[in-house]
């Protein structure tokens, strides 16, 4: 009889704690859902991060971008990364995959310096997956030096970590189409003006220069830039030092490809004049 009394007493004592945790979890989910319905990305500060991410109970995953958007932080790629993160979060928000089991959030350095210290981060941007009831592991940190931070790369990484498939919907961008139309119009107008003298189209030097230019564009990394969406350069948020070259062998900045492009041009110019001088010397010493 005493055992039943003690068991009943323990149940009475633990039941309020269980109900309290369920109430707290329900309140968290409801608040995060309301914020997500208003804006796909939830802005977190130190207090919100501690309450909704760090503190139990939590049965939902969170994809958090830690960034430094203030101009005083001189993070050149943070704005571009935030734009791609916005595309992924918005694609998830308006898709059939949207549930209250996964939320997108962002922590700015000026709003949550304690969060950066807690995660031992000294650079930005950083993308982290916080799984339910667990701390993030090594693979929950997205390696943007290898995969880049494009919306498609983020969606693939989220699928691998949270098992949520997000079909990325990009807003229409007509600038490329208009640029092609303008270029075709200019070329058509030039050909129309020069319609009576089109001998330059049969000039092998012109076609040779065009082919060399196309090859230089490909081998210098310009195609890679258009695919990965890499930033122009990098500025260290701590020291303010500008870096033109990436420290990783699997990543590069746009400025770096321009330097390589210029070196290729100088090499070909040098090779051209060297061959020209060699040919002149050959003619000069020809008996």
C-alpha positions as CSV (number, residue, x, y, z in Angstrom):
1,X,0.0,0.0,0.0
2,X,2.8,2.4,0.8
3,X,4.4,1.7,-2.6
4,X,1.2,2.8,-4.3
5,X,1.1,5.9,-2.2
6,X,4.7,6.8,-3.0
7,X,4.0,6.2,-6.7
8,X,0.9,8.3,-6.6
9,X,2.9,11.1,-4.8
10,X,5.7,10.9,-7.5
11,X,3.2,11.2,-10.3
12,X,1.5,14.1,-8.7
13,X,4.9,15.9,-8.3
14,X,6.2,15.2,-11.8
15,X,2.9,15.8,-13.7
16,X,3.1,19.7,-13.4
17,X,6.7,19.6,-14.7
18,X,5.6,17.5,-17.7
19,X,2.6,19.7,-18.4
20,X,4.8,22.8,-18.0
21,X,7.4,21.5,-20.6
22,X,4.6,20.7,-23.0
23,X,3.1,24.2,-22.6
24,X,6.5,25.8,-23.1
25,X,7.2,23.7,-26.2
26,X,3.7,24.5,-27.6
27,X,4.3,28.2,-27.0
28,X,7.7,28.1,-28.7
29,X,6.3,26.3,-31.8
30,X,3.3,28.6,-32.0
31,X,5.5,31.7,-31.8
32,X,8.0,30.5,-34.3
33,X,5.2,29.5,-36.7
34,X,3.6,33.0,-36.4
35,X,6.9,34.7,-37.1
36,X,7.6,32.4,-40.1
37,X,4.2,33.1,-41.6
38,X,5.0,36.9,-41.5
39,X,8.6,36.6,-42.7
40,X,10.4,33.5,-43.9
41,X,13.5,34.3,-41.9
42,X,13.2,34.9,-38.1
43,X,15.5,37.5,-36.7
44,X,17.1,36.2,-33.4
45,X,19.1,38.1,-30.8
46,X,20.9,36.6,-27.9
47,X,17.8,36.2,-25.7
48,X,15.7,34.7,-28.5
49,X,18.5,32.3,-29.4
50,X,18.8,31.1,-25.9
51,X,15.1,30.6,-25.5
52,X,14.2,29.1,-28.9
53,X,17.4,27.3,-29.8
54,X,19.7,26.6,-26.9
55,X,17.1,25.9,-24.1
56,X,15.0,22.7,-23.9
57,X,12.4,21.6,-24.8
58,X,12.8,21.6,-28.5
59,X,11.5,19.0,-31.0
60,X,12.0,21.1,-34.2
61,X,15.1,21.8,-36.4
62,X,16.4,25.2,-37.2
63,X,18.6,26.5,-40.0
64,X,20.4,29.5,-38.8
65,X,22.6,31.9,-40.7
66,X,25.1,33.9,-38.6
67,X,26.1,37.0,-40.4
68,X,27.4,40.6,-40.0
69,X,25.3,42.9,-42.3
70,X,26.4,46.2,-40.8
71,X,28.6,48.2,-43.2
72,X,31.0,48.8,-40.3
73,X,31.8,45.1,-40.2
74,X,33.0,45.2,-43.9
75,X,31.6,41.7,-44.7
76,X,31.5,41.8,-48.5
77,X,29.8,38.5,-49.1
78,X,27.3,38.6,-46.2
79,X,24.7,40.5,-48.2
80,X,25.0,38.1,-51.1
81,X,24.8,35.1,-48.8
82,X,21.7,36.7,-47.1
83,X,20.0,37.1,-50.4
84,X,20.5,33.5,-51.3
85,X,19.4,32.4,-47.8
86,X,16.2,34.5,-48.3
87,X,15.5,32.7,-51.6
88,X,15.8,29.3,-49.9
89,X,13.6,30.3,-46.9
90,X,11.0,31.9,-49.1
91,X,10.9,28.8,-51.3
92,X,10.4,26.7,-48.3
93,X,7.7,29.0,-46.8
94,X,5.5,28.8,-49.9
95,X,6.0,25.1,-50.7
96,X,4.1,22.0,-49.6
97,X,7.1,21.0,-47.5
98,X,6.5,23.8,-45.0
99,X,5.8,22.5,-41.5
100,X,6.4,23.5,-37.9
101,X,9.3,21.0,-37.7
102,X,11.8,23.3,-39.5
103,X,12.4,27.0,-39.2
104,X,14.8,29.4,-40.8
105,X,16.5,32.1,-38.6
106,X,19.3,34.6,-38.7
107,X,21.6,36.1,-36.1
108,X,23.4,39.3,-36.8
109,X,26.7,39.9,-35.0
110,X,25.5,43.2,-33.7
111,X,22.4,41.6,-32.2
112,X,23.9,38.5,-30.8
113,X,27.6,38.7,-30.1
114,X,27.1,36.2,-27.2
115,X,25.8,33.7,-29.8
116,X,29.1,34.0,-31.8
117,X,31.1,33.5,-28.6
118,X,28.9,30.5,-27.6
119,X,29.5,28.8,-31.0
120,X,33.2,29.9,-31.1
121,X,32.8,31.7,-34.4
122,X,35.1,34.5,-35.6
123,X,34.0,34.8,-39.2
124,X,30.8,35.2,-41.2
125,X,28.6,34.1,-42.9
126,X,28.1,30.7,-41.3
127,X,25.2,28.3,-41.8
128,X,24.3,25.9,-39.0
129,X,21.7,23.2,-38.7
130,X,20.4,22.7,-35.2
131,X,18.7,19.3,-35.1
132,X,15.9,18.5,-32.6
133,X,17.0,17.8,-29.0
134,X,20.7,17.8,-30.0
135,X,23.6,20.1,-30.4
136,X,25.0,20.6,-34.0
137,X,27.7,18.3,-35.0
138,X,30.5,18.9,-37.5
139,X,28.4,18.0,-40.5
140,X,25.7,20.4,-39.4
141,X,28.0,23.3,-40.3
142,X,27.8,24.1,-44.0
143,X,31.2,24.2,-45.8
144,X,30.7,27.2,-48.1
145,X,34.4,27.1,-49.1
146,X,33.7,23.9,-51.0
147,X,30.0,24.1,-52.0
148,X,29.5,27.9,-52.1
149,X,26.4,29.5,-50.6
150,X,24.0,29.6,-53.6
151,X,20.4,28.9,-52.9
152,X,20.7,25.5,-54.6
153,X,23.7,24.5,-52.6
154,X,21.9,25.5,-49.4
155,X,18.8,23.5,-50.4
156,X,20.9,20.4,-51.1
157,X,22.7,20.7,-47.7
158,X,19.4,21.2,-45.9
159,X,18.1,18.0,-47.6
160,X,21.1,16.1,-46.5
161,X,20.9,17.3,-42.9
162,X,17.2,17.8,-42.2
163,X,15.7,15.4,-44.8
164,X,13.5,18.2,-46.2
165,X,13.4,18.7,-50.0
166,X,13.1,22.4,-51.0
167,X,12.6,23.3,-54.6
168,X,14.3,26.6,-55.1
169,X,12.2,29.3,-56.9
170,X,14.2,32.3,-58.0
171,X,12.5,35.6,-58.8
172,X,12.7,36.3,-62.6
173,X,15.7,38.3,-63.7
174,X,15.4,39.9,-67.0
175,X,18.7,41.8,-67.0
176,X,20.5,38.9,-68.8
177,X,17.9,38.7,-71.5
178,X,17.9,42.4,-72.0
179,X,21.7,42.4,-72.2
180,X,21.6,39.7,-74.9
181,X,18.9,41.6,-76.8
182,X,21.0,44.8,-76.6
183,X,24.2,43.0,-77.7
184,X,22.4,41.3,-80.7
185,X,20.9,44.7,-81.7
186,X,24.3,46.4,-81.6
187,X,25.9,43.7,-83.7
188,X,23.0,43.7,-86.1
189,X,23.3,47.5,-86.5
190,X,27.0,47.4,-87.0
191,X,26.6,44.7,-89.7
192,X,23.9,46.8,-91.4
193,X,26.1,49.9,-91.4
194,X,29.1,48.0,-92.8
195,X,27.0,45.9,-95.2
196,X,29.0,47.1,-98.2
197,X,32.4,46.3,-96.6
198,X,32.2,43.0,-94.6
199,X,35.7,41.9,-95.5
200,X,36.7,41.9,-91.8
201,X,34.4,38.9,-91.3
202,X,36.9,36.9,-93.5
203,X,39.9,38.2,-91.6
204,X,41.6,35.3,-89.7
205,X,43.2,37.7,-87.2
206,X,39.8,38.9,-86.0
207,X,38.5,35.4,-85.6
208,X,41.7,34.3,-83.9
209,X,41.4,37.1,-81.4
210,X,37.8,36.2,-80.7
211,X,38.6,32.6,-80.1
212,X,41.6,33.4,-77.8
213,X,39.3,35.8,-75.8
214,X,36.7,33.1,-75.4
215,X,39.3,30.6,-74.3
216,X,40.8,33.0,-71.8
217,X,37.3,33.7,-70.3
218,X,36.8,29.9,-69.8
219,X,40.2,29.0,-68.3
220,X,40.4,32.1,-66.1
221,X,37.4,31.0,-64.0
222,X,34.7,33.4,-65.3
223,X,32.3,30.5,-65.9
224,X,32.9,29.3,-62.4
225,X,32.0,32.7,-61.1
226,X,28.6,32.7,-62.9
227,X,27.8,29.2,-61.6
228,X,28.8,29.6,-58.0
229,X,28.0,33.3,-57.5
230,X,31.3,34.0,-55.7
231,X,31.9,37.5,-54.2
232,X,34.2,40.0,-55.8
233,X,36.7,40.0,-52.8
234,X,36.8,39.3,-49.1
235,X,37.3,41.7,-46.2
236,X,38.3,40.4,-42.8
237,X,35.7,41.6,-40.3
238,X,38.3,41.7,-37.5
239,X,41.3,43.4,-39.2
240,X,39.6,45.0,-42.2
241,X,42.2,43.5,-44.5
242,X,41.1,43.0,-48.1
243,X,41.8,39.6,-49.7
244,X,41.9,39.1,-53.4
245,X,42.8,35.4,-53.2
246,X,40.9,32.7,-51.4
247,X,42.8,30.5,-49.0
248,X,41.0,27.4,-50.1
249,X,41.9,25.4,-53.2
250,X,38.2,24.8,-53.9
251,X,37.0,28.4,-53.8
252,X,37.9,31.7,-55.5
253,X,36.9,35.4,-55.6
254,X,36.0,37.3,-58.8
255,X,39.0,39.6,-58.3
256,X,41.2,36.6,-58.3
257,X,39.9,35.4,-61.7
258,X,40.5,38.9,-63.1
259,X,44.1,38.8,-62.0
260,X,44.5,35.4,-63.7
261,X,42.8,36.7,-66.8
262,X,45.2,39.7,-67.0
263,X,48.2,37.4,-66.5
264,X,47.0,35.2,-69.4
265,X,46.6,38.2,-71.6
266,X,50.1,39.5,-70.7
267,X,51.5,36.0,-71.4
268,X,49.9,35.8,-74.9
269,X,51.0,39.4,-75.7
270,X,54.6,38.5,-74.7
271,X,54.4,35.3,-76.7
272,X,53.1,37.2,-79.8
273,X,55.9,39.8,-79.7
274,X,58.5,37.2,-79.0
275,X,57.4,35.2,-82.1
276,X,57.2,38.4,-84.1
277,X,60.8,39.5,-83.1
278,X,62.0,36.0,-83.8
279,X,60.5,36.0,-87.2
280,X,61.9,39.5,-88.0
281,X,65.4,38.3,-86.9
282,X,65.0,35.3,-89.1
283,X,64.2,37.5,-92.1
284,X,67.0,39.8,-91.3
285,X,69.6,37.1,-91.3
286,X,68.1,35.3,-94.2
287,X,70.8,35.3,-97.0
